[in-house]
Amino acid sequence: MKLNKFFLEHCKANKFEINKNQLEVNKNLENFYKEN
């Protein structure tokens, strides 16, 4: 799952600001989906 890549592209396309916590949430979600 490339959630982080899609998230970054979505934010860039819509000119959203990204903070460190959002990237950490994406990382945790990816780990969750890999384990389950």
Residue, then its C-alpha position, 0 to 999 in steps of 0.5 A: m500500500k502506497l498510502n503515504k505517496f498518494f497522501l503526499e500527491h493529494c496534498k500537493a495537488n490541493k495545496f494542503e499543508i502537511n505536518k509531521n503528525q500526518l505522516e506518522v499517522n500514514k505510517n501507522l496505518e500502513n503498518f496496521y494494514k500490513e499486519n491485518 
